[in-house]
């Protein structure tokens, strides 16, 4: 049996998620105004989805602690209203 993965450890290539599904998931979460968090290479993924890492309620960084603090605050608002169009 394989050793369990540690938090923040990258997935081995054969277990990596299907990129189109990941792109769709992240893009849909952004479109719905949901808070999004990620570390290490998350900036590249966000960029490939057309999402800026400095947008409201997007938490990225090198440490989980900083990301969790930012996400906890964002999740309390349920949606990133500043990111959604004014007509909503």
C-alpha positions, -999 to 999 in steps of 0.1 A, spaced: 0 0 0 13 35 -9 23 60 18 -4 87 24 3 120 8 12 150 30 -8 183 28 6 205 1 26 177 -16 22 177 -54 3 148 -69 24 123 -88 21 127 -126 0 96 -131 -25 108 -104 -26 144 -116 -61 157 -122 -73 161 -158 -63 197 -166 -95 205 -185 -116 195 -155 -95 216 -132 -97 246 -155 -135 242 -157 -138 238 -119 -117 269 -111 -133 290 -138 -168 281 -126 -160 288 -90 -147 323 -101 -177 329 -122 -200 321 -92 -180 345 -70 -166 318 -48 -134 323 -28 -105 305 -43 -72 296 -26 -41 279 -37 -4 277 -30 29 273 -48 20 270 -86 -16 283 -82 -8 316 -98 0 298 -131 -33 279 -129 -53 310 -122 -36 328 -151 -44 300 -175 -81 304 -164 -79 342 -170 -81 350 -133 -58 375 -116 -42 364 -83 -49 399 -69 -87 398 -75 -110 400 -44 -112 368 -24 -84 350 -44 -59 338 -18 -25 326 -30 8 322 -12 37 300 -2 23 290 32 -10 274 41 -14 296 72 -17 328 53 -40 313 27 -63 298 53 -66 331 72 -75 350 40 -99 322 29 -116 321 63 -125 358 60 -137 354 24 -158 323 31 -177 343 57 -191 365 29 -202 335 9 -194 352 -24 -169 378 -36 -195 405 -44 -168 430 -54 -158 406 -82 -193 401 -96 -209 424 -121 -229 453 -107 -262 441 -123 -264 411 -100 
